[in-house]
């Protein structure tokens, strides 16, 4: 599927927007994604493109949960596509997106 113009959303409810975009009749997938904390609230800045790739996504996971999940899906052919981290209340938390594939994508 050819790339469509990218969309950028910066909002507290961007995860809801992301879920809606990914489940629409013409699905959109993350191309670039970042997370940060603003006034004690996690915010997401995303860039999406029209794409029907299958993704797995997690948000706000501890490293041990993220790593355990990643180790569990590696053998099934899932490869890390985006990895972000942010610090909330003194704790480092991770957001990640995986896609099916056999080639590692350097971050």
C-alpha positions in Angstrom: 0.0 0.0 0.0 1.5 3.4 -1.0 2.4 5.8 1.8 -0.2 8.5 2.4 0.6 11.9 3.9 1.5 11.6 7.5 -0.7 12.8 10.3 0.5 14.2 13.6 -1.5 14.3 16.8 -0.4 15.7 20.1 -3.0 15.2 22.8 -3.7 13.7 26.1 -6.2 11.4 24.5 -3.9 10.4 21.6 -3.9 6.7 22.6 -7.7 6.7 22.0 -7.1 8.4 18.7 -4.4 5.9 17.8 -6.7 3.0 18.6 -9.5 4.5 16.4 -7.0 5.1 13.5 -5.7 1.6 13.7 -9.2 0.1 13.6 -10.7 2.2 10.8 -11.7 0.9 7.4 -8.4 2.4 6.0 -6.1 1.6 8.9 -3.2 3.9 9.9 -0.1 2.7 11.7 2.5 4.5 13.7 5.6 5.7 11.8 7.1 7.9 14.5 6.0 7.9 18.1 7.3 9.7 21.2 6.1 10.0 24.8 6.8 12.6 27.4 5.4 14.0 30.6 3.8 17.4 30.8 2.4 18.7 34.1 2.5 15.2 35.6 0.6 13.6 32.7 1.9 11.4 30.0 1.5 12.8 26.5 2.1 11.2 23.1 3.3 12.7 19.9 2.7 10.5 16.9 3.1 10.4 13.2 0.9 7.9 11.3 0.8 6.6 7.8 -1.9 4.6 6.0 -0.8 1.0 6.3 -2.4 -2.3 7.1 0.6 -3.9 8.9 -0.3 -5.8 12.1 1.0 -4.2 15.2 1.3 -5.0 18.9 1.5 -2.0 21.2 2.1 -1.4 24.9 2.1 1.8 26.9 3.6 2.7 30.3 5.1 -0.7 31.1 8.0 -1.2 33.5 11.2 -2.5 32.0 10.7 -6.0 33.4 7.2 -6.3 32.0 8.2 -4.9 28.6 11.3 -7.2 28.4 9.3 -10.3 29.4 6.7 -9.6 26.8 9.3 -8.9 24.1 11.2 -12.1 24.9 7.9 -14.0 24.7 6.9 -12.7 21.2 10.4 -12.8 19.6 10.1 -16.4 18.5 6.7 -15.7 16.9 8.4 -13.3 14.5 7.6 -9.9 16.2 10.3 -7.3 15.8 10.5 -4.0 17.7 9.5 -1.1 15.5 9.3 1.8 18.0 10.6 2.0 21.6 10.1 5.1 23.8 10.5 5.8 27.5 9.4 8.5 29.9 9.8 9.1 33.6 6.6 9.4 35.6 6.7 9.9 39.4 10.4 8.9 39.4 9.8 5.6 37.5 11.0 4.9 34.0 8.2 3.5 31.9 8.3 2.1 28.3 6.0 2.4 25.3 6.7 0.0 22.4 5.3 -1.0 19.0 6.2 -4.4 17.3 5.5 -5.5 13.8 5.7 -9.0 12.3 8.9 -9.5 10.3 12.2 -11.3 10.1 14.5 -8.3 9.8 15.5 -6.3 12.8 14.8 -2.6 12.5 17.6 -0.5 14.0 16.3 2.1 16.4 
